Amino acid sequence: MTLKQQERIQIKIKKIKAALAADKRYHGGYYDDSRGLRYLPPRHYIELNDFTGGLRYFNWFKKTFPDDSGYPDFLFEWSIVLFKTGRLKEAEKKACETFCSNTYLFDIFFGKQTTVIDKWEGSNLETKEYADNYFTYSNKQEHLFDFAQWLEEYISTERFVKVSNTFFDIRKKLKSEDNREIRRVLIEQEQKLIDYH
């Protein structure tokens, strides 16, 4: 990447941050951000290989939007930044969250054939179509080789395989379950599975 390209990306980040600050001022100290600008900077930090800057941004995001779970690709970017800054346990947890937010992303990242899985998908963000259309990362990207190797090892661990199998079991039950109380219990089990990891 040339110096000019780096400068253009840095300008994009500054413009996004300025727009978010203006949004907060306009809404009297609260963010509305209906355009979703808050999800854009991590991609730019990764392009710049500025993982420390990316980590600062994610820390700000977590503090500013504590109830915002983010998009699947945003969570994936968070995993990359945590890995690249040596926070491996946190990276594992975020990778698990990424998987549970869209089970197709890892296959796409590794260039594997993906097929629709017969399970409950609570929103459009969890579908194969979302992953196919919006996810742009690949294990072939040179600056992600080390992350790809780590992720491949992590998703092969007994712990992750157990979590992913349990997650699929819950989602398959949710697809056919109509009883509200049973659904509530299953969703609580799913959340505990992610939190415990």
C-alpha positions as CSV (number, residue, x, y, z in Angstrom):
1,M,0.0,0.0,0.0
2,T,1.4,3.4,-1.0
3,L,1.6,6.3,1.4
4,K,-1.1,8.1,-0.5
5,Q,-3.4,5.1,-0.1
6,Q,-2.7,5.1,3.6
7,E,-3.5,8.8,3.9
8,R,-6.8,8.3,2.1
9,I,-7.8,5.5,4.5
10,Q,-6.8,7.7,7.5
11,I,-8.9,10.5,6.1
12,K,-11.9,8.1,5.9
13,I,-11.5,7.2,9.5
14,K,-11.3,10.8,10.6
15,K,-14.4,11.7,8.6
16,I,-16.3,8.8,10.2
17,K,-15.3,9.8,13.7
18,A,-16.2,13.4,12.9
19,A,-19.6,12.4,11.7
20,L,-20.2,10.3,14.8
21,A,-19.2,13.2,17.0
22,A,-21.6,15.5,15.1
23,D,-24.4,12.9,15.5
24,K,-23.8,12.9,19.3
25,R,-23.9,16.7,19.4
26,Y,-27.0,16.8,17.3
27,H,-28.8,14.3,19.5
28,G,-27.9,16.0,22.8
29,G,-25.1,13.7,24.0
30,Y,-26.6,10.5,22.5
31,Y,-25.8,8.6,19.4
32,D,-28.5,7.8,16.8
33,D,-26.2,6.6,14.0
34,S,-29.0,5.2,11.9
35,R,-26.5,5.0,9.0
36,G,-24.3,2.5,10.9
37,L,-21.1,4.5,10.6
38,R,-19.8,3.0,13.9
39,Y,-19.3,-0.3,12.1
40,L,-17.0,1.0,9.4
41,P,-13.6,2.0,11.1
42,P,-12.4,-1.5,12.0
43,R,-12.1,-2.5,8.3
44,H,-10.0,0.6,7.7
45,Y,-7.7,-0.1,10.7
46,I,-7.2,-3.7,9.4
47,E,-6.3,-2.3,5.9
48,L,-3.7,-0.1,7.6
49,N,-2.4,-2.9,9.8
50,D,-3.0,-0.5,12.6
51,F,-4.3,-3.1,15.1
52,T,-3.5,-0.9,18.2
53,G,-5.7,1.8,16.7
54,G,-8.3,-0.9,16.0
55,L,-8.2,-2.1,19.6
56,R,-8.7,1.5,20.9
57,Y,-11.7,1.8,18.6
58,F,-13.2,-1.4,19.8
59,N,-12.7,-0.4,23.4
60,W,-14.5,2.9,22.6
61,F,-17.3,1.0,20.8
62,K,-17.8,-1.4,23.8
63,K,-18.0,1.5,26.2
64,T,-20.2,3.7,24.0
65,F,-22.5,1.0,22.6
66,P,-22.6,-1.6,25.4
67,D,-25.8,-3.3,24.1
68,D,-24.8,-3.4,20.5
69,S,-23.8,-6.9,19.4
70,G,-22.6,-5.7,15.9
71,Y,-22.8,-7.3,12.5
72,P,-21.1,-10.7,11.9
73,D,-18.3,-9.3,9.8
74,F,-17.8,-6.6,12.5
75,L,-17.4,-9.3,15.1
76,F,-15.0,-11.1,12.8
77,E,-12.9,-7.9,12.5
78,W,-12.9,-7.7,16.3
79,S,-11.5,-11.2,16.4
80,I,-8.7,-10.2,14.0
81,V,-7.8,-7.2,16.0
82,L,-7.8,-9.1,19.3
83,F,-5.6,-11.8,17.8
84,K,-3.2,-9.3,16.2
85,T,-2.8,-7.5,19.6
86,G,-2.0,-10.7,21.5
87,R,-5.3,-11.0,23.3
88,L,-5.9,-14.7,22.4
89,K,-8.5,-15.7,25.0
90,E,-10.6,-12.6,24.1
91,A,-10.0,-13.4,20.4
92,E,-11.4,-17.0,21.0
93,K,-14.5,-15.6,22.7
94,K,-15.1,-13.1,19.9
95,A,-14.5,-15.8,17.2
96,C,-17.2,-17.9,19.0
97,E,-19.5,-14.9,18.9
98,T,-18.7,-14.5,15.3
99,F,-19.6,-18.1,14.5
100,C,-22.9,-17.9,16.4
101,S,-23.8,-14.7,14.7
102,N,-23.3,-16.3,11.2
103,T,-22.2,-19.9,10.9
104,Y,-21.2,-19.5,7.3
105,L,-18.4,-16.9,7.7
106,F,-15.6,-19.2,8.6
107,D,-16.3,-21.5,5.6
108,I,-16.2,-18.5,3.3
109,F,-13.1,-17.2,4.9
110,F,-11.3,-20.6,4.3
111,G,-12.7,-20.8,0.8
112,K,-14.8,-23.9,1.6
113,Q,-18.1,-24.8,-0.2
114,T,-21.0,-23.6,1.9
115,T,-24.5,-25.0,1.9
116,V,-27.6,-23.7,3.7
117,I,-28.0,-25.4,7.1
118,D,-31.5,-26.4,8.2
119,K,-31.7,-24.4,11.3
120,W,-33.4,-21.4,12.8
121,E,-31.8,-18.1,11.6
122,G,-33.1,-15.3,13.7
123,S,-32.4,-12.5,11.3
124,N,-31.1,-11.7,7.8
125,L,-27.6,-11.3,9.3
126,E,-27.4,-15.0,10.1
127,T,-28.1,-16.3,6.6
128,K,-25.8,-17.7,4.0
129,E,-27.0,-15.0,1.6
130,Y,-25.7,-12.3,4.0
131,A,-22.4,-14.0,4.3
132,D,-22.1,-14.5,0.5
133,N,-23.0,-10.9,-0.2
134,Y,-21.2,-8.9,2.5
135,F,-18.3,-10.9,3.8
136,T,-15.1,-10.0,2.0
137,Y,-12.2,-11.5,4.1
138,S,-10.2,-14.5,2.9
139,N,-7.4,-16.7,4.4
140,K,-5.6,-15.9,1.1
141,Q,-5.1,-12.2,2.2
142,E,-1.4,-12.0,3.1
143,H,-1.8,-9.8,6.1
144,L,-4.2,-12.4,7.6
145,F,-2.1,-15.5,7.1
146,D,-1.2,-15.8,10.8
147,F,-4.7,-15.1,11.9
148,A,-6.0,-17.7,9.5
149,Q,-3.6,-20.3,10.9
150,W,-4.7,-19.5,14.4
151,L,-8.4,-19.5,13.6
152,E,-8.1,-22.9,11.8
153,E,-6.4,-24.4,14.9
154,Y,-9.0,-22.8,17.2
155,I,-12.1,-24.1,15.4
156,S,-10.5,-27.5,15.4
157,T,-10.3,-27.6,19.2
158,E,-12.5,-30.0,21.2
159,R,-14.0,-27.0,23.0
160,F,-15.0,-25.1,19.9
161,V,-16.4,-28.2,18.2
162,K,-18.5,-29.0,21.3
163,V,-19.8,-25.4,21.4
164,S,-20.6,-25.4,17.6
165,N,-22.4,-28.8,17.8
166,T,-24.5,-27.6,20.8
167,F,-25.3,-24.4,19.0
168,F,-26.5,-26.3,15.9
169,D,-28.6,-28.6,18.1
170,I,-30.3,-25.6,19.8
171,R,-30.9,-23.8,16.5
172,K,-32.4,-26.9,14.9
173,K,-34.8,-27.2,17.9
174,L,-35.7,-23.5,17.6
175,K,-36.6,-24.0,13.9
176,S,-39.5,-26.3,14.7
177,E,-40.4,-25.3,18.3
178,D,-43.6,-23.2,18.7
179,N,-43.9,-23.2,22.5
180,R,-42.8,-19.8,23.7
181,E,-41.6,-21.0,27.1
182,I,-39.4,-23.8,25.5
183,R,-38.1,-21.3,22.9
184,R,-37.2,-18.9,25.8
185,V,-35.3,-21.7,27.6
186,L,-33.4,-22.6,24.4
187,I,-32.4,-19.0,23.7
188,E,-31.2,-18.7,27.3
189,Q,-29.1,-21.9,26.8
190,E,-27.7,-20.5,23.6
191,Q,-26.7,-17.2,25.3
192,K,-25.1,-19.1,28.2
193,L,-23.2,-21.2,25.7
194,I,-21.7,-18.1,24.1
195,D,-21.1,-16.3,27.4
196,Y,-19.5,-19.3,29.1
197,H,-17.1,-19.8,26.2
